[in-house]
Amino acid sequence: MKKILSFMSSECYLDNRFALLYFLNLFDYLFTLVLVSSGLFIEANPLLSLNIEGVGGFLAKCILPLLLILYIRIRFINSPPKNTLAAKLMMDIILSFYFFVNCFHIFWLTYTIVVFM
């Protein structure tokens, strides 16, 4: 019973992290679109810089990450919970990275609005 409860709590922990990761990714995409459309900024990712505002950018930043997160989530459910600690650590590192990227975007959006408006 203790194993089941620990697995379920780690599962909920990662579910929240997966959802937060996807929303941070979406906000990163939206902030990037606004900054690029201002004409003052360029996309730093060379793969996305070619088609950030088109269908390719939408697929690469919205649909593909959702599919990957769902795939990883399904794989996590079907695997034994032996790597739960490593998964939590990796998710926290990735979430920290996306948090700072979004803070960076918010800073530049605020700066652009204050200086150029």
Secondary structure, DSSP 8 states (H G I E B T S, - for coil): -HHHHHHHHHHHHHHHHHHHHHHHHHHHHHHHHHHHHTTS---S-TTTTTSTTSHHHHIIIIIHHHHHHHHHHHHHHHS-GGGHHHHHHHHHHHHHHHHHHHHHHHHHHHHHHHHH-
